[in-house]
Amino acid sequence: MAKFFGNLHLVLLAGLVLAIALIAGVPANGDMEQQAIRWLHTFFGILWIGLLYYFNFVQIPTMPKIPAELKPGVSKHIAPAALFFFRWGAALTVLFGLIIAWRAGYLVQALSLAESHRLIGIGMWLALVMAFNVWFIIWPNQKKALGIVEADDATKAKAASTAMMTSRLNTLLSIPMLYAMIGFNGG
């Protein structure tokens, strides 16, 4: 058992097989393809927001308490790996969310904040802003702060501060975004 659970890829594959068995054995109400897309949207959303909360509730507050000689373990190994899943979780969450809205026929109404789809539209816009922040502010600044790209110490410090503030902005936006996503009951 330790060998199986020690291999993340095997665990993910087994989880996928179990999910497919559940889908085949106990199908959900409605369009099976739409349900699968919702499932992927939810999976990647949990990955994205889970890592956002990990960074803000655990890593950022804990880093000042870590002895200097141990910090490279986080900055050179843990943070880059977490940021990979963080940014791709954001991209895939948004992609599957847009596909859901398009397939259900409310994409334009939501993005234009039509009264009938205003709540989900606000949630979608918040998610789009957050995903933009991940890819175009947080990730470029984290690459500098973590030394993935060359930068002097002053640039690294400024980049770390910018990434942290933008990550905190995303944490702030995630709270109403989650309400809008859960509160909408359509399509």
ABEGO torsion letter per residue (X at the ends): XAAAAABAAAAAAAAAAAAAAAAAABBBBEBAAAAAAAAAAAAAAAAAAAAAAAAAAAAAAAAAABBAAAAAAAAAAAAAAAAAAAAAAAAAAAAAAAAAAAAAGAAAAAAAGBAAAAAAAAAAAAAAAAAAAAAAAAAAAAAAAAGABBBBAAAAAAAAAAAAAAAAAAAAAAAAAAAAAAABBBX
